[in-house]
Every structure is written in C-alpha cells, then in structure tokens.
Amino acid sequence: MGQVVEFPASRIRSDWQLTKAELAERWNVSERWIEYRMQRDGLPYVKDSLSRLVRFPLAACERWRATYLERTAV
C-alpha cells in the first residue's frame, strides 16, 4: 500500500493548479474572498466542464495577485 507524503507549500511548482481552499490558505484569505475576486476582478481559474471542479493555476494567480496588490495599494 502506498504512502501519502505532504510537501511544504514552498515546494509547490509554479505550474500546479490549486483548489480554492489551497489558494486561500496560501494567501491567508477566505474562500469567499477568492470567489469574489473570481467574479469581480478576474482572478484566473480553470473550470472542468465535466466535473465542474475549479482549479487555480498558481503562476497565473501569482501574477494576477501582484497586479491586484499594485492596483489597490494606497
């Protein structure tokens, strides 16, 4: 039987796709905040048409976040 090994968040590859919960935890925000940014601000995501699962491509999301933080800086 196999063993599941959890890798630290810092070792996540930039091409990985995260779940909403994983992205929220990584950015220390709520899942509702993630949903709001998807709807209102164009946070990039990929939706599987068959299963309707939503995933967030990490590299694209990090670029989006950098732009978002610059735009909203006081």
C-alpha positions as CSV (number, residue, x, y, z in Angstrom):
1,M,0.0,0.0,0.0
2,G,1.3,3.5,-0.9
3,Q,2.0,6.3,1.5
4,V,0.9,9.9,1.1
5,V,3.6,12.4,1.6
6,E,2.7,16.1,2.1
7,F,5.1,18.6,0.6
8,P,5.6,22.1,2.1
9,A,3.8,24.9,0.3
10,S,7.1,26.5,-0.6
11,R,7.9,23.4,-2.8
12,I,4.7,23.8,-4.9
13,R,5.7,24.0,-8.6
14,S,4.6,27.1,-10.4
15,D,2.6,25.1,-13.0
16,W,0.5,23.4,-10.4
17,Q,-3.2,24.0,-10.1
18,L,-4.5,24.6,-6.6
19,T,-8.0,24.2,-5.2
20,K,-9.9,27.2,-3.8
21,A,-9.1,26.1,-0.3
22,E,-5.4,25.7,-1.0
23,L,-5.1,29.1,-2.7
24,A,-7.0,30.7,0.2
25,E,-4.7,29.1,2.7
26,R,-1.6,30.1,0.7
27,W,-2.7,33.8,0.5
28,N,-4.2,33.8,4.0
29,V,-7.6,34.9,2.8
30,S,-11.1,33.3,3.0
31,E,-12.5,31.1,0.2
32,R,-15.3,33.7,-0.1
33,W,-12.6,36.4,-0.9
34,I,-11.3,34.1,-3.6
35,E,-14.8,33.7,-5.0
36,Y,-15.4,37.4,-5.0
37,R,-12.1,38.1,-6.8
38,M,-13.0,35.4,-9.5
39,Q,-16.4,37.2,-10.1
40,R,-15.4,40.8,-9.8
41,D,-11.7,41.1,-10.5
42,G,-10.8,38.4,-13.0
43,L,-8.8,36.0,-10.8
44,P,-7.7,33.3,-13.3
45,Y,-9.1,29.9,-12.9
46,V,-9.8,26.7,-14.9
47,K,-13.2,25.0,-14.7
48,D,-13.5,21.4,-15.7
49,S,-16.7,21.1,-17.8
50,L,-17.4,17.6,-16.8
51,S,-16.9,17.6,-13.1
52,R,-17.3,21.4,-12.6
53,L,-14.2,21.4,-10.4
54,V,-12.5,24.8,-10.3
55,R,-8.7,24.9,-10.2
56,F,-6.3,27.9,-9.9
57,P,-3.1,27.8,-12.0
58,L,-0.5,29.0,-9.5
59,A,1.8,31.0,-11.8
60,A,-1.1,32.9,-13.4
61,C,-2.7,33.6,-10.0
62,E,0.5,34.9,-8.5
63,R,0.9,37.3,-11.5
64,W,-2.7,38.4,-11.0
65,R,-2.1,38.9,-7.3
66,A,0.9,41.1,-7.9
67,T,-1.0,43.3,-10.3
68,Y,-4.0,43.4,-7.9
69,L,-1.8,44.5,-5.0
70,E,-0.2,47.2,-7.1
71,R,-3.6,48.5,-8.2
72,T,-5.1,48.5,-4.7
73,A,-2.0,49.9,-2.9
74,V,-2.7,53.2,-1.1
